[in-house]
């Protein structure tokens, strides 16, 4: 993995630091065509690599309230 392929993780500015956050690394979209997503509480854990269209659909669903609240 080169420096350009290293994920630059970030959380949403809407995150309230309540511990139920995900982090994404959108910088890898141009080189991989995917957006890695991980649990902010388990940074060394598994990473999901979502195709751009799937990530976009997910974000739209969140904004529309399709997943309810925790």
N, CA, C, O and CB atoms as a CASP TS submission, in Angstrom:
PFRMAT TS
TARGET T0000
AUTHOR 0000-0000-0000
METHOD Language model
MODEL 1
PARENT N/A
ATOM      1  N   UNK     1       0.858  -1.179   0.000  1.00  0.00           N
ATOM      2  CA  UNK     1       0.000   0.000   0.000  1.00  0.00           C
ATOM      3  C   UNK     1       0.898   1.234   0.000  1.00  0.00           C
ATOM      4  O   UNK     1       1.731   1.396   0.892  1.00  0.00           O
ATOM      5  CB  UNK     1      -0.973   0.003   1.234  1.00  0.00           C
ATOM      6  N   UNK     2       0.736   2.085  -0.975  1.00  0.00           N
ATOM      7  CA  UNK     2       1.527   3.304  -1.041  1.00  0.00           C
ATOM      8  C   UNK     2       0.887   4.370  -0.166  1.00  0.00           C
ATOM      9  O   UNK     2      -0.219   4.191   0.344  1.00  0.00           O
ATOM     10  CB  UNK     2       1.661   3.800  -2.499  1.00  0.00           C
ATOM     11  N   UNK     3       1.587   5.470  -0.001  1.00  0.00           N
ATOM     12  CA  UNK     3       1.057   6.572   0.803  1.00  0.00           C
ATOM     13  C   UNK     3      -0.280   7.057   0.240  1.00  0.00           C
ATOM     14  O   UNK     3      -1.195   7.388   0.994  1.00  0.00           O
ATOM     15  CB  UNK     3       2.067   7.736   0.856  1.00  0.00           C
ATOM     16  N   UNK     4      -0.386   7.097  -1.094  1.00  0.00           N
ATOM     17  CA  UNK     4      -1.636   7.545  -1.713  1.00  0.00           C
ATOM     18  C   UNK     4      -2.773   6.574  -1.468  1.00  0.00           C
ATOM     19  O   UNK     4      -3.941   6.956  -1.531  1.00  0.00           O
ATOM     20  CB  UNK     4      -1.444   7.735  -3.203  1.00  0.00           C
ATOM     21  N   UNK     5      -2.439   5.303  -1.184  1.00  0.00           N
ATOM     22  CA  UNK     5      -3.461   4.304  -0.926  1.00  0.00           C
ATOM     23  C   UNK     5      -3.780   4.144   0.560  1.00  0.00           C
ATOM     24  O   UNK     5      -4.559   3.269   0.936  1.00  0.00           O
ATOM     25  CB  UNK     5      -3.028   2.986  -1.492  1.00  0.00           C
ATOM     26  N   UNK     6      -3.191   4.971   1.389  1.00  0.00           N
ATOM     27  CA  UNK     6      -3.470   4.908   2.828  1.00  0.00           C
ATOM     28  C   UNK     6      -4.771   5.652   3.115  1.00  0.00           C
ATOM     29  O   UNK     6      -4.947   6.793   2.689  1.00  0.00           O
ATOM     30  CB  UNK     6      -2.290   5.512   3.658  1.00  0.00           C
ATOM     31  N   UNK     7      -5.671   5.009   3.832  1.00  0.00           N
ATOM     32  CA  UNK     7      -6.944   5.684   4.130  1.00  0.00           C
ATOM     33  C   UNK     7      -6.744   6.881   5.052  1.00  0.00           C
ATOM     34  O   UNK     7      -5.964   6.828   6.003  1.00  0.00           O
ATOM     35  CB  UNK     7      -7.929   4.702   4.768  1.00  0.00           C
ATOM     36  N   UNK     8      -7.456   7.950   4.754  1.00  0.00           N
ATOM     37  CA  UNK     8      -7.512   9.116   5.648  1.00  0.00           C
ATOM     38  C   UNK     8      -8.910   9.093   6.262  1.00  0.00           C
ATOM     39  O   UNK     8      -9.874   9.595   5.684  1.00  0.00           O
ATOM     40  CB  UNK     8      -7.217  10.499   4.873  1.00  0.00           C
ATOM     41  N   UNK     9      -8.989   8.504   7.436  1.00  0.00           N
ATOM     42  CA  UNK     9     -10.270   8.270   8.105  1.00  0.00           C
ATOM     43  C   UNK     9     -10.829   9.558   8.682  1.00  0.00           C
ATOM     44  O   UNK     9     -10.084  10.412   9.162  1.00  0.00           O
ATOM     45  CB  UNK     9     -10.115   7.228   9.212  1.00  0.00           C
ATOM     46  N   UNK    10     -12.147   9.689   8.629  1.00  0.00           N
ATOM     47  CA  UNK    10     -12.813  10.797   9.313  1.00  0.00           C
ATOM     48  C   UNK    10     -14.231  10.394   9.692  1.00  0.00           C
ATOM     49  O   UNK    10     -14.825   9.497   9.094  1.00  0.00           O
ATOM     50  CB  UNK    10     -12.831  12.063   8.426  1.00  0.00           C
ATOM     51  N   UNK    11     -14.755  11.082  10.703  1.00  0.00           N
ATOM     52  CA  UNK    11     -16.143  10.900  11.135  1.00  0.00           C
ATOM     53  C   UNK    11     -16.950  12.093  10.649  1.00  0.00           C
ATOM     54  O   UNK    11     -16.400  13.166  10.399  1.00  0.00           O
ATOM     55  CB  UNK    11     -16.247  10.748  12.693  1.00  0.00           C
ATOM     56  N   UNK    12     -18.225  11.903  10.521  1.00  0.00           N
ATOM     57  CA  UNK    12     -19.123  12.968  10.101  1.00  0.00           C
ATOM     58  C   UNK    12     -19.066  14.131  11.082  1.00  0.00           C
ATOM     59  O   UNK    12     -18.881  13.942  12.285  1.00  0.00           O
ATOM     60  CB  UNK    12     -20.556  12.445   9.976  1.00  0.00           C
ATOM     61  N   UNK    13     -19.227  15.318  10.556  1.00  0.00           N
ATOM     62  CA  UNK    13     -19.305  16.497  11.422  1.00  0.00           C
ATOM     63  C   UNK    13     -20.576  16.467  12.259  1.00  0.00           C
ATOM     64  O   UNK    13     -20.698  17.224  13.222  1.00  0.00           O
ATOM     65  CB  UNK    13     -19.254  17.785  10.586  1.00  0.00           C
ATOM     66  N   UNK    14     -21.533  15.594  11.902  1.00  0.00           N
ATOM     67  CA  UNK    14     -22.769  15.446  12.662  1.00  0.00           C
ATOM     68  C   UNK    14     -22.601  14.484  13.834  1.00  0.00           C
ATOM     69  O   UNK    14     -23.512  14.331  14.647  1.00  0.00           O
ATOM     70  CB  UNK    14     -23.886  14.964  11.754  1.00  0.00           C
ATOM     71  N   UNK    15     -21.447  13.841  13.922  1.00  0.00           N
ATOM     72  CA  UNK    15     -21.199  12.891  15.006  1.00  0.00           C
ATOM     73  C   UNK    15     -21.192  13.629  16.334  1.00  0.00           C
ATOM     74  O   UNK    15     -20.598  14.700  16.461  1.00  0.00           O
ATOM     75  CB  UNK    15     -19.861  12.138  14.794  1.00  0.00           C
ATOM     76  N   UNK    16     -21.861  13.043  17.323  1.00  0.00           N
ATOM     77  CA  UNK    16     -21.897  13.693  18.638  1.00  0.00           C
ATOM     78  C   UNK    16     -20.950  13.018  19.624  1.00  0.00           C
ATOM     79  O   UNK    16     -21.053  13.240  20.831  1.00  0.00           O
ATOM     80  CB  UNK    16     -23.319  13.681  19.196  1.00  0.00           C
ATOM     81  N   UNK    17     -20.032  12.200  19.122  1.00  0.00           N
ATOM     82  CA  UNK    17     -19.059  11.496  19.955  1.00  0.00           C
ATOM     83  C   UNK    17     -19.717  10.607  20.997  1.00  0.00           C
ATOM     84  O   UNK    17     -19.171  10.410  22.083  1.00  0.00           O
ATOM     85  CB  UNK    17     -18.155  12.488  20.639  1.00  0.00           C
ATOM     86  N   UNK    18     -20.878  10.075  20.675  1.00  0.00           N
ATOM     87  CA  UNK    18     -21.575   9.186  21.585  1.00  0.00           C
ATOM     88  C   UNK    18     -21.087   7.750  21.512  1.00  0.00           C
ATOM     89  O   UNK    18     -21.609   6.881  22.210  1.00  0.00           O
ATOM     90  CB  UNK    18     -23.035   9.229  21.305  1.00  0.00           C
ATOM     91  N   UNK    19     -20.089   7.493  20.672  1.00  0.00           N
ATOM     92  CA  UNK    19     -19.523   6.164  20.598  1.00  0.00           C
ATOM     93  C   UNK    19     -20.160   5.244  19.575  1.00  0.00           C
ATOM     94  O   UNK    19     -19.736   4.097  19.435  1.00  0.00           O
ATOM     95  CB  UNK    19     -19.610   5.541  21.907  1.00  0.00           C
ATOM     96  N   UNK    20     -21.164   5.714  18.859  1.00  0.00           N
ATOM     97  CA  UNK    20     -21.814   4.866  17.854  1.00  0.00           C
ATOM     98  C   UNK    20     -21.560   5.430  16.466  1.00  0.00           C
ATOM     99  O   UNK    20     -22.492   5.645  15.690  1.00  0.00           O
ATOM    100  CB  UNK    20     -23.336   4.753  18.122  1.00  0.00           C
ATOM    101  N   UNK    21     -20.312   5.664  16.166  1.00  0.00           N
ATOM    102  CA  UNK    21     -19.949   6.315  14.916  1.00  0.00           C
ATOM    103  C   UNK    21     -19.232   5.355  13.973  1.00  0.00           C
ATOM    104  O   UNK    21     -18.649   4.354  14.391  1.00  0.00           O
ATOM    105  CB  UNK    21     -19.073   7.526  15.190  1.00  0.00           C
ATOM    106  N   UNK    22     -19.296   5.687  12.712  1.00  0.00           N
ATOM    107  CA  UNK    22     -18.466   5.015  11.728  1.00  0.00           C
ATOM    108  C   UNK    22     -17.496   6.046  11.167  1.00  0.00           C
ATOM    109  O   UNK    22     -17.746   7.250  11.213  1.00  0.00           O
ATOM    110  CB  UNK    22     -19.329   4.361  10.595  1.00  0.00           C
ATOM    111  N   UNK    23     -16.391   5.548  10.639  1.00  0.00           N
ATOM    112  CA  UNK    23     -15.417   6.401   9.969  1.00  0.00           C
ATOM    113  C   UNK    23     -15.335   5.950   8.518  1.00  0.00           C
ATOM    114  O   UNK    23     -15.485   4.768   8.212  1.00  0.00           O
ATOM    115  CB  UNK    23     -14.012   6.339  10.670  1.00  0.00           C
ATOM    116  N   UNK    24     -15.096   6.901   7.639  1.00  0.00           N
ATOM    117  CA  UNK    24     -14.966   6.596   6.222  1.00  0.00           C
ATOM    118  C   UNK    24     -13.670   7.194   5.698  1.00  0.00           C
ATOM    119  O   UNK    24     -13.106   8.112   6.294  1.00  0.00           O
ATOM    120  CB  UNK    24     -16.179   7.130   5.424  1.00  0.00           C
ATOM    121  N   UNK    25     -13.205   6.657   4.572  1.00  0.00           N
ATOM    122  CA  UNK    25     -11.988   7.160   3.933  1.00  0.00           C
ATOM    123  C   UNK    25     -12.297   7.396   2.458  1.00  0.00           C
ATOM    124  O   UNK    25     -12.004   6.556   1.607  1.00  0.00           O
ATOM    125  CB  UNK    25     -10.785   6.157   4.110  1.00  0.00           C
ATOM    126  N   UNK    26     -12.887   8.540   2.171  1.00  0.00           N
ATOM    127  CA  UNK    26     -13.299   8.837   0.798  1.00  0.00           C
ATOM    128  C   UNK    26     -12.120   9.097  -0.128  1.00  0.00           C
ATOM    129  O   UNK    26     -12.291   9.110  -1.347  1.00  0.00           O
ATOM    130  CB  UNK    26     -14.221  10.030   0.786  1.00  0.00           C
ATOM    131  N   UNK    27     -10.938   9.304   0.417  1.00  0.00           N
ATOM    132  CA  UNK    27      -9.780   9.581  -0.431  1.00  0.00           C
ATOM    133  C   UNK    27      -9.397   8.395  -1.320  1.00  0.00           C
ATOM    134  O   UNK    27      -8.662   8.567  -2.292  1.00  0.00           O
ATOM    135  CB  UNK    27      -8.598   9.969   0.429  1.00  0.00           C
ATOM    136  N   UNK    28      -9.888   7.200  -0.998  1.00  0.00           N
ATOM    137  CA  UNK    28      -9.539   6.026  -1.788  1.00  0.00           C
ATOM    138  C   UNK    28     -10.493   5.783  -2.955  1.00  0.00           C
ATOM    139  O   UNK    28     -10.272   4.870  -3.751  1.00  0.00           O
ATOM    140  CB  UNK    28      -9.512   4.814  -0.903  1.00  0.00           C
ATOM    141  N   UNK    29     -11.531   6.574  -3.066  1.00  0.00           N
ATOM    142  CA  UNK    29     -12.491   6.389  -4.150  1.00  0.00           C
ATOM    143  C   UNK    29     -11.839   6.445  -5.539  1.00  0.00           C
ATOM    144  O   UNK    29     -12.108   5.571  -6.363  1.00  0.00           O
ATOM    145  CB  UNK    29     -13.576   7.442  -4.054  1.00  0.00           C
ATOM    146  N   UNK    30     -10.999   7.434  -5.824  1.00  0.00           N
ATOM    147  CA  UNK    30     -10.412   7.477  -7.170  1.00  0.00           C
ATOM    148  C   UNK    30      -9.532   6.270  -7.513  1.00  0.00           C
ATOM    149  O   UNK    30      -9.556   5.792  -8.647  1.00  0.00           O
ATOM    150  CB  UNK    30      -9.599   8.728  -7.315  1.00  0.00           C
ATOM    151  N   UNK    31      -8.765   5.781  -6.555  1.00  0.00           N
ATOM    152  CA  UNK    31      -7.836   4.683  -6.853  1.00  0.00           C
ATOM    153  C   UNK    31      -8.479   3.299  -6.765  1.00  0.00           C
ATOM    154  O   UNK    31      -8.057   2.385  -7.474  1.00  0.00           O
ATOM    155  CB  UNK    31      -6.663   4.743  -5.909  1.00  0.00           C
ATOM    156  N   UNK    32      -9.482   3.128  -5.918  1.00  0.00           N
ATOM    157  CA  UNK    32     -10.099   1.807  -5.713  1.00  0.00           C
ATOM    158  C   UNK    32     -11.522   1.696  -6.212  1.00  0.00           C
ATOM    159  O   UNK    32     -12.008   0.595  -6.471  1.00  0.00           O
ATOM    160  CB  UNK    32     -10.077   1.467  -4.272  1.00  0.00           C
ATOM    161  N   UNK    33     -12.193   2.824  -6.350  1.00  0.00           N
ATOM    162  CA  UNK    33     -13.599   2.794  -6.735  1.00  0.00           C
ATOM    163  C   UNK    33     -14.509   2.391  -5.587  1.00  0.00           C
ATOM    164  O   UNK    33     -15.691   2.111  -5.791  1.00  0.00           O
ATOM    165  CB  UNK    33     -13.794   1.849  -7.889  1.00  0.00           C
ATOM    166  N   UNK    34     -13.956   2.363  -4.378  1.00  0.00           N
ATOM    167  CA  UNK    34     -14.727   1.989  -3.191  1.00  0.00           C
ATOM    168  C   UNK    34     -14.483   3.000  -2.083  1.00  0.00           C
ATOM    169  O   UNK    34     -13.536   3.785  -2.123  1.00  0.00           O
ATOM    170  CB  UNK    34     -14.355   0.563  -2.715  1.00  0.00           C
ATOM    171  N   UNK    35     -15.369   2.955  -1.093  1.00  0.00           N
ATOM    172  CA  UNK    35     -15.216   3.796   0.091  1.00  0.00           C
ATOM    173  C   UNK    35     -15.135   2.874   1.301  1.00  0.00           C
ATOM    174  O   UNK    35     -16.122   2.231   1.657  1.00  0.00           O
ATOM    175  CB  UNK    35     -16.401   4.825   0.231  1.00  0.00           C
ATOM    176  N   UNK    36     -13.964   2.805   1.936  1.00  0.00           N
ATOM    177  CA  UNK    36     -13.829   1.988   3.138  1.00  0.00           C
ATOM    178  C   UNK    36     -14.606   2.597   4.308  1.00  0.00           C
ATOM    179  O   UNK    36     -14.638   3.815   4.482  1.00  0.00           O
ATOM    180  CB  UNK    36     -12.347   1.830   3.511  1.00  0.00           C
ATOM    181  N   UNK    37     -15.230   1.728   5.102  1.00  0.00           N
ATOM    182  CA  UNK    37     -16.006   2.141   6.276  1.00  0.00           C
ATOM    183  C   UNK    37     -15.594   1.242   7.432  1.00  0.00           C
ATOM    184  O   UNK    37     -15.442   0.033   7.257  1.00  0.00           O
ATOM    185  CB  UNK    37     -17.562   2.058   6.010  1.00  0.00           C
ATOM    186  N   UNK    38     -15.411   1.834   8.628  1.00  0.00           N
ATOM    187  CA  UNK    38     -15.061   1.041   9.812  1.00  0.00           C
ATOM    188  C   UNK    38     -15.758   1.602  11.044  1.00  0.00           C
ATOM    189  O   UNK    38     -16.222   2.742  11.051  1.00  0.00           O
ATOM    190  CB  UNK    38     -13.530   1.019  10.026  1.00  0.00           C
ATOM    191  N   UNK    39     -15.821   0.786  12.076  1.00  0.00           N
ATOM    192  CA  UNK    39     -16.399   1.163  13.365  1.00  0.00           C
ATOM    193  C   UNK    39     -15.371   2.013  14.110  1.00  0.00           C
ATOM    194  O   UNK    39     -14.229   1.587  14.284  1.00  0.00           O
ATOM    195  CB  UNK    39     -16.810  -0.106  14.207  1.00  0.00           C
ATOM    196  N   UNK    40     -15.756   3.185  14.541  1.00  0.00           N
ATOM    197  CA  UNK    40     -14.810   4.077  15.213  1.00  0.00           C
ATOM    198  C   UNK    40     -14.353   3.535  16.567  1.00  0.00           C
ATOM    199  O   UNK    40     -13.316   3.953  17.082  1.00  0.00           O
ATOM    200  CB  UNK    40     -15.436   5.445  15.398  1.00  0.00           C
ATOM    201  N   UNK    41     -15.120   2.607  17.148  1.00  0.00           N
ATOM    202  CA  UNK    41     -14.730   2.025  18.441  1.00  0.00           C
ATOM    203  C   UNK    41     -13.728   0.888  18.272  1.00  0.00           C
ATOM    204  O   UNK    41     -13.030   0.532  19.221  1.00  0.00           O
ATOM    205  CB  UNK    41     -15.964   1.516  19.185  1.00  0.00           C
ATOM    206  N   UNK    42     -13.652   0.321  17.081  1.00  0.00           N
ATOM    207  CA  UNK    42     -12.785  -0.837  16.820  1.00  0.00           C
ATOM    208  C   UNK    42     -11.937  -0.565  15.586  1.00  0.00           C
ATOM    209  O   UNK    42     -12.079  -1.237  14.564  1.00  0.00           O
ATOM    210  CB  UNK    42     -13.626  -2.137  16.629  1.00  0.00           C
ATOM    211  N   UNK    43     -11.079   0.397  15.686  1.00  0.00           N
ATOM    212  CA  UNK    43     -10.308   0.855  14.532  1.00  0.00           C
ATOM    213  C   UNK    43      -9.407  -0.213  13.928  1.00  0.00           C
ATOM    214  O   UNK    43      -9.088  -0.151  12.741  1.00  0.00           O
ATOM    215  CB  UNK    43      -9.477   2.028  14.925  1.00  0.00           C
ATOM    216  N   UNK    44      -8.999  -1.176  14.715  1.00  0.00           N
ATOM    217  CA  UNK    44      -8.153  -2.251  14.192  1.00  0.00           C
ATOM    218  C   UNK    44      -8.994  -3.413  13.656  1.00  0.00           C
ATOM    219  O   UNK    44      -8.449  -4.412  13.187  1.00  0.00           O
ATOM    220  CB  UNK    44      -7.199  -2.754  15.284  1.00  0.00           C
ATOM    221  N   UNK    45     -10.299  -3.280  13.725  1.00  0.00           N
ATOM    222  CA  UNK    45     -11.196  -4.346  13.292  1.00  0.00           C
ATOM    223  C   UNK    45     -11.429  -4.351  11.796  1.00  0.00           C
ATOM    224  O   UNK    45     -10.670  -3.763  11.026  1.00  0.00           O
ATOM    225  CB  UNK    45     -12.508  -4.225  13.997  1.00  0.00           C
ATOM    226  N   UNK    46     -12.474  -5.015  11.409  1.00  0.00           N
ATOM    227  CA  UNK    46     -12.815  -5.184   9.999  1.00  0.00           C
ATOM    228  C   UNK    46     -13.161  -3.860   9.329  1.00  0.00           C
ATOM    229  O   UNK    46     -13.635  -2.919   9.966  1.00  0.00           O
ATOM    230  CB  UNK    46     -13.976  -6.148   9.856  1.00  0.00           C
ATOM    231  N   UNK    47     -12.910  -3.819   8.033  1.00  0.00           N
ATOM    232  CA  UNK    47     -13.233  -2.663   7.207  1.00  0.00           C
ATOM    233  C   UNK    47     -14.113  -3.139   6.057  1.00  0.00           C
ATOM    234  O   UNK    47     -13.786  -4.112   5.377  1.00  0.00           O
ATOM    235  CB  UNK    47     -11.937  -1.957   6.677  1.00  0.00           C
ATOM    236  N   UNK    48     -15.214  -2.460   5.849  1.00  0.00           N
ATOM    237  CA  UNK    48     -16.073  -2.732   4.696  1.00  0.00           C
ATOM    238  C   UNK    48     -15.640  -1.816   3.562  1.00  0.00           C
ATOM    239  O   UNK    48     -15.454  -0.618   3.774  1.00  0.00           O
ATOM    240  CB  UNK    48     -17.591  -2.522   5.045  1.00  0.00           C
ATOM    241  N   UNK    49     -15.478  -2.358   2.371  1.00  0.00           N
ATOM    242  CA  UNK    49     -15.148  -1.553   1.194  1.00  0.00           C
ATOM    243  C   UNK    49     -16.402  -1.501   0.327  1.00  0.00           C
ATOM    244  O   UNK    49     -16.713  -2.451  -0.392  1.00  0.00           O
ATOM    245  CB  UNK    49     -13.911  -2.151   0.397  1.00  0.00           C
ATOM    246  N   UNK    50     -17.110  -0.394   0.403  1.00  0.00           N
ATOM    247  CA  UNK    50     -18.381  -0.261  -0.312  1.00  0.00           C
ATOM    248  C   UNK    50     -18.176   0.391  -1.678  1.00  0.00           C
ATOM    249  O   UNK    50     -17.483   1.403  -1.786  1.00  0.00           O
ATOM    250  CB  UNK    50     -19.380   0.560   0.519  1.00  0.00           C
ATOM    251  N   UNK    51     -18.775  -0.185  -2.719  1.00  0.00           N
ATOM    252  CA  UNK    51     -18.764   0.505  -4.012  1.00  0.00           C
ATOM    253  C   UNK    51     -19.411   1.878  -3.856  1.00  0.00           C
ATOM    254  O   UNK    51     -20.291   2.057  -3.014  1.00  0.00           O
ATOM    255  CB  UNK    51     -19.504  -0.332  -5.099  1.00  0.00           C
ATOM    256  N   UNK    52     -18.987   2.833  -4.652  1.00  0.00           N
ATOM    257  CA  UNK    52     -19.472   4.212  -4.516  1.00  0.00           C
ATOM    258  C   UNK    52     -20.999   4.293  -4.569  1.00  0.00           C
ATOM    259  O   UNK    52     -21.604   5.025  -3.786  1.00  0.00           O
ATOM    260  CB  UNK    52     -18.872   5.087  -5.614  1.00  0.00           C
ATOM    261  N   UNK    53     -21.623   3.556  -5.478  1.00  0.00           N
ATOM    262  CA  UNK    53     -23.084   3.613  -5.599  1.00  0.00           C
ATOM    263  C   UNK    53     -23.769   3.091  -4.334  1.00  0.00           C
ATOM    264  O   UNK    53     -24.773   3.654  -3.898  1.00  0.00           O
ATOM    265  CB  UNK    53     -23.550   2.804  -6.818  1.00  0.00           C
ATOM    266  N   UNK    54     -23.238   2.028  -3.749  1.00  0.00           N
ATOM    267  CA  UNK    54     -23.822   1.474  -2.522  1.00  0.00           C
ATOM    268  C   UNK    54     -23.665   2.452  -1.363  1.00  0.00           C
ATOM    269  O   UNK    54     -24.588   2.616  -0.564  1.00  0.00           O
ATOM    270  CB  UNK    54     -23.165   0.125  -2.170  1.00  0.00           C
ATOM    271  N   UNK    55     -22.521   3.097  -1.264  1.00  0.00           N
ATOM    272  CA  UNK    55     -22.297   4.071  -0.196  1.00  0.00           C
ATOM    273  C   UNK    55     -23.258   5.248  -0.358  1.00  0.00           C
ATOM    274  O   UNK    55     -23.843   5.719   0.617  1.00  0.00           O
ATOM    275  CB  UNK    55     -20.825   4.565  -0.200  1.00  0.00           C
ATOM    276  N   UNK    56     -23.413   5.710  -1.574  1.00  0.00           N
ATOM    277  CA  UNK    56     -24.320   6.820  -1.838  1.00  0.00           C
ATOM    278  C   UNK    56     -25.762   6.467  -1.470  1.00  0.00           C
ATOM    279  O   UNK    56     -26.477   7.281  -0.884  1.00  0.00           O
ATOM    280  CB  UNK    56     -24.240   7.224  -3.307  1.00  0.00           C
ATOM    281  N   UNK    57     -26.181   5.257  -1.813  1.00  0.00           N
ATOM    282  CA  UNK    57     -27.526   4.785  -1.463  1.00  0.00           C
ATOM    283  C   UNK    57     -27.693   4.719   0.055  1.00  0.00           C
ATOM    284  O   UNK    57     -28.738   5.101   0.583  1.00  0.00           O
ATOM    285  CB  UNK    57     -27.796   3.397  -2.090  1.00  0.00           C
ATOM    286  N   UNK    58     -26.671   4.237   0.753  1.00  0.00           N
ATOM    287  CA  UNK    58     -26.703   4.164   2.208  1.00  0.00           C
ATOM    288  C   UNK    58     -26.853   5.556   2.824  1.00  0.00           C
ATOM    289  O   UNK    58     -27.695   5.762   3.699  1.00  0.00           O
ATOM    290  CB  UNK    58     -25.433   3.486   2.734  1.00  0.00           C
ATOM    291  N   UNK    59     -26.039   6.506   2.370  1.00  0.00           N
ATOM    292  CA  UNK    59     -26.095   7.865   2.917  1.00  0.00           C
ATOM    293  C   UNK    59     -27.468   8.485   2.663  1.00  0.00           C
ATOM    294  O   UNK    59     -28.020   9.145   3.542  1.00  0.00           O
ATOM    295  CB  UNK    59     -24.986   8.747   2.298  1.00  0.00           C
ATOM    296  N   UNK    60     -28.016   8.279   1.481  1.00  0.00           N
ATOM    297  CA  UNK    60     -29.350   8.789   1.174  1.00  0.00           C
ATOM    298  C   UNK    60     -30.386   8.176   2.121  1.00  0.00           C
ATOM    299  O   UNK    60     -31.274   8.876   2.607  1.00  0.00           O
ATOM    300  CB  UNK    60     -29.720   8.489  -0.298  1.00  0.00           C
ATOM    301  N   UNK    61     -30.275   6.880   2.381  1.00  0.00           N
ATOM    302  CA  UNK    61     -31.192   6.204   3.306  1.00  0.00           C
ATOM    303  C   UNK    61     -31.101   6.770   4.713  1.00  0.00           C
ATOM    304  O   UNK    61     -32.117   6.958   5.382  1.00  0.00           O
ATOM    305  CB  UNK    61     -30.902   4.715   3.338  1.00  0.00           C
ATOM    306  N   UNK    62     -29.877   7.042   5.159  1.00  0.00           N
ATOM    307  CA  UNK    62     -29.689   7.632   6.494  1.00  0.00           C
ATOM    308  C   UNK    62     -30.352   8.996   6.546  1.00  0.00           C
ATOM    309  O   UNK    62     -31.079   9.299   7.492  1.00  0.00           O
ATOM    310  CB  UNK    62     -28.181   7.752   6.846  1.00  0.00           C
ATOM    311  N   UNK    63     -30.108   9.813   5.545  1.00  0.00           N
ATOM    312  CA  UNK    63     -30.686  11.162   5.520  1.00  0.00           C
ATOM    313  C   UNK    63     -32.217  11.133   5.488  1.00  0.00           C
ATOM    314  O   UNK    63     -32.874  12.024   6.026  1.00  0.00           O
ATOM    315  CB  UNK    63     -30.160  11.932   4.310  1.00  0.00           C
ATOM    316  N   UNK    64     -32.767  10.116   4.862  1.00  0.00           N
ATOM    317  CA  UNK    64     -34.226   9.979   4.765  1.00  0.00           C
ATOM    318  C   UNK    64     -34.856   9.253   5.948  1.00  0.00           C
ATOM    319  O   UNK    64     -36.071   9.058   5.980  1.00  0.00           O
ATOM    320  CB  UNK    64     -34.578   9.252   3.505  1.00  0.00           C
ATOM    321  N   UNK    65     -34.038   8.853   6.920  1.00  0.00           N
ATOM    322  CA  UNK    65     -34.553   8.201   8.116  1.00  0.00           C
ATOM    323  C   UNK    65     -34.993   6.766   7.913  1.00  0.00           C
ATOM    324  O   UNK    65     -35.796   6.255   8.694  1.00  0.00           O
ATOM    325  CB  UNK    65     -35.685   8.975   8.641  1.00  0.00           C
ATOM    326  N   UNK    66     -34.491   6.104   6.885  1.00  0.00           N
ATOM    327  CA  UNK    66     -34.926   4.749   6.574  1.00  0.00           C
ATOM    328  C   UNK    66     -34.419   3.704   7.568  1.00  0.00           C
ATOM    329  O   UNK    66     -34.901   2.571   7.554  1.00  0.00           O
ATOM    330  CB  UNK    66     -34.473   4.385   5.194  1.00  0.00           C
ATOM    331  N   UNK    67     -33.483   4.045   8.410  1.00  0.00           N
ATOM    332  CA  UNK    67     -32.905   3.057   9.315  1.00  0.00           C
ATOM    333  C   UNK    67     -33.324   3.262  10.759  1.00  0.00           C
ATOM    334  O   UNK    67     -32.824   2.567  11.643  1.00  0.00           O
ATOM    335  CB  UNK    67     -31.411   3.090   9.221  1.00  0.00           C
ATOM    336  N   UNK    68     -34.213   4.185  11.018  1.00  0.00           N
ATOM    337  CA  UNK    68     -34.677   4.420  12.375  1.00  0.00           C
ATOM    338  C   UNK    68     -33.603   5.065  13.238  1.00  0.00           C
ATOM    339  O   UNK    68     -32.622   5.610  12.733  1.00  0.00           O
ATOM    340  CB  UNK    68     -35.130   3.122  13.000  1.00  0.00           C
ATOM    341  N   UNK    69     -33.804   4.993  14.531  1.00  0.00           N
ATOM    342  CA  UNK    69     -32.844   5.546  15.478  1.00  0.00           C
ATOM    343  C   UNK    69     -32.426   4.476  16.447  1.00  0.00           C
ATOM    344  O   UNK    69     -33.113   3.470  16.622  1.00  0.00           O
ATOM    345  CB  UNK    69     -33.426   6.750  16.227  1.00  0.00           C
ATOM    346  N   UNK    70     -31.286   4.701  17.078  1.00  0.00           N
ATOM    347  CA  UNK    70     -30.748   3.758  18.061  1.00  0.00           C
ATOM    348  C   UNK    70     -31.085   4.224  19.441  1.00  0.00           C
ATOM    349  O   UNK    70     -30.722   3.569  20.419  1.00  0.00           O
ATOM    350  CB  UNK    70     -29.234   3.597  17.912  1.00  0.00           C
TER
END
